[in-house]
Amino acid sequence: MTTLIVTASHHGSTREIAERVAEVLRTTQQVETVVEDVAGSAAWLDTADAVIVAAPVYGGKLEKSAKAFLDSRRAELARKSLVILYSGAAPLPDRRLAEQLATYGAREVRYVRGALVEERLSGLEKLKITLVKGQYGDFRDWNAIEHWAKGLGGHGVS
């Protein structure tokens, strides 16, 4: 069985989370895992038994290409074990976004904190962070992410 982790990541933080989840699945669960950017994921979708979509949240919305993937592949994803992992800098997930993501029929929708690294951002992105009084930092809890990944077998990821 193969698990496809589809990732969208403008600055690399969510991609790093996806890679860590894949590593945990490979080493502790012996799950064959492929991590692929949204743009190249269609080629792998037919071979996957389970799909994890790992995407960041920007301005309270799921990253556009990840949302487009979920929307355009809804029928295919309904036949697979789907898990949605989304990340952001906010301490808590946005309730409305969580409810929206639940409509995709995922076996689990999980929010984890990501990283907001100033050096990776454009000038406009830095201005937006300043305007909303956001904080820079790496907020990822690697132990919690690894623990969560180890429990994915209960959600059809095997």
C-alpha positions as CSV (number, residue, x, y, z in Angstrom):
1,M,0.0,0.0,0.0
2,T,1.2,3.5,-0.8
3,T,0.4,6.8,0.9
4,L,0.7,9.9,-1.2
5,I,1.5,13.1,0.7
6,V,0.4,16.0,-1.4
7,T,2.0,19.2,-0.3
8,A,1.8,22.9,-1.0
9,S,4.3,25.1,0.6
10,H,5.4,28.6,-0.5
11,H,8.2,29.0,2.1
12,G,9.1,25.4,2.9
13,S,7.7,25.0,6.4
14,T,4.7,22.8,5.4
15,R,6.9,20.8,3.1
16,E,9.2,20.1,6.0
17,I,6.2,18.9,8.0
18,A,5.1,16.6,5.2
19,E,8.6,15.2,4.9
20,R,8.7,14.5,8.6
21,V,5.3,12.7,8.5
22,A,6.6,10.6,5.6
23,E,9.8,9.7,7.4
24,V,7.7,8.6,10.5
25,L,5.4,6.5,8.3
26,R,8.3,4.9,6.5
27,T,10.4,4.1,9.6
28,T,7.9,3.3,12.2
29,Q,4.9,1.9,10.2
30,Q,6.7,0.6,7.1
31,V,4.4,2.5,4.9
32,E,5.5,3.2,1.4
33,T,5.3,7.0,1.1
34,V,5.6,9.5,-1.7
35,V,5.8,13.2,-1.0
36,E,4.8,15.3,-4.0
37,D,4.0,19.0,-4.6
38,V,0.5,19.6,-5.7
39,A,1.6,20.3,-9.3
40,G,3.0,16.8,-9.7
41,S,0.6,14.8,-7.5
42,A,-1.8,13.7,-10.2
43,A,0.7,11.2,-11.6
44,W,0.8,9.4,-8.3
45,L,-2.9,9.6,-7.3
46,D,-3.9,6.3,-9.0
47,T,-1.2,4.4,-7.3
48,A,-2.1,5.6,-3.8
49,D,-4.3,3.9,-1.3
50,A,-4.2,6.8,1.1
51,V,-3.7,10.5,0.5
52,I,-2.6,13.1,3.0
53,V,-2.9,16.7,1.9
54,A,-0.5,19.0,3.8
55,A,-1.1,22.7,3.2
56,P,-0.5,26.0,4.9
57,V,-3.1,28.6,5.8
58,Y,-2.6,32.1,4.6
59,G,-5.0,34.8,5.8
60,G,-7.4,32.3,7.2
61,K,-7.7,30.3,3.9
62,L,-6.1,27.1,2.7
63,E,-3.3,27.6,0.2
64,K,-5.0,28.0,-3.3
65,S,-3.4,25.1,-5.1
66,A,-4.1,22.7,-2.3
67,K,-7.8,23.8,-2.2
68,A,-8.0,23.5,-6.0
69,F,-6.5,20.0,-5.7
70,L,-9.1,19.0,-3.1
71,D,-11.9,20.5,-5.2
72,S,-10.9,19.1,-8.5
73,R,-10.1,15.6,-7.2
74,R,-13.0,15.2,-4.8
75,A,-14.4,12.1,-6.5
76,E,-11.1,10.3,-6.6
77,L,-10.3,11.3,-3.0
78,A,-13.6,9.9,-1.9
79,R,-12.4,6.4,-2.9
80,K,-9.2,6.7,-0.8
81,S,-8.3,7.2,2.9
82,L,-8.0,11.0,3.0
83,V,-6.3,13.0,5.8
84,I,-5.9,16.8,5.7
85,L,-3.1,18.3,7.6
86,Y,-3.0,22.1,7.6
87,S,-0.5,24.4,9.2
88,G,-0.3,28.1,10.2
89,A,1.2,30.5,12.6
90,A,-1.9,31.0,14.7
91,P,-2.0,29.4,18.1
92,L,-5.4,27.8,17.4
93,P,-7.1,26.7,14.2
94,D,-9.8,28.8,12.6
95,R,-13.1,27.1,13.3
96,R,-14.7,28.0,10.0
97,L,-11.8,26.7,8.0
98,A,-11.9,23.5,10.0
99,E,-15.6,23.1,9.2
100,Q,-14.9,23.8,5.5
101,L,-12.1,21.2,5.4
102,A,-14.3,18.6,7.0
103,T,-16.7,18.7,4.0
104,Y,-14.1,16.9,1.9
105,G,-14.8,13.7,3.7
106,A,-11.4,13.3,5.3
107,R,-11.0,10.7,8.0
108,E,-9.1,13.3,10.0
109,V,-8.5,17.0,9.7
110,R,-5.6,18.2,11.8
111,Y,-4.1,21.6,12.4
112,V,-0.5,22.0,13.5
113,R,1.4,25.2,14.0
114,G,4.0,26.0,11.3
115,A,6.8,28.4,11.0
116,L,6.9,32.0,10.0
117,V,10.5,32.8,9.2
118,E,11.1,36.4,8.4
119,E,14.0,35.7,6.0
120,R,11.8,33.6,3.8
121,L,9.1,36.2,3.3
122,S,8.7,38.9,0.7
123,G,8.4,42.6,1.6
124,L,4.7,42.5,1.1
125,E,4.3,39.5,3.3
126,K,6.3,41.1,6.1
127,L,4.1,44.2,5.8
128,K,1.0,42.0,6.2
129,I,2.5,40.4,9.3
130,T,3.3,43.8,10.8
131,L,-0.2,45.0,10.2
132,V,-1.8,42.1,11.9
133,K,0.8,42.2,14.7
134,G,2.0,38.7,13.9
135,Q,5.0,37.0,15.4
136,Y,7.9,35.4,13.6
137,G,9.2,32.1,14.7
138,D,9.2,28.3,14.3
139,F,6.2,27.1,16.1
140,R,6.3,23.5,14.9
141,D,6.0,20.9,17.7
142,W,8.0,18.0,16.1
143,N,7.2,15.6,18.9
144,A,3.5,16.2,18.5
145,I,3.7,15.9,14.7
146,E,5.6,12.6,15.0
147,H,3.2,11.2,17.6
148,W,0.2,12.2,15.3
149,A,1.9,10.5,12.3
150,K,2.4,7.3,14.3
151,G,-1.4,7.1,14.9
152,L,-2.4,7.5,11.2
153,G,-2.9,3.8,10.8
154,G,-6.2,4.2,12.6
155,H,-7.3,6.5,9.8
156,G,-6.6,4.1,6.9
157,V,-2.9,5.1,6.3
158,S,-1.1,1.8,6.1
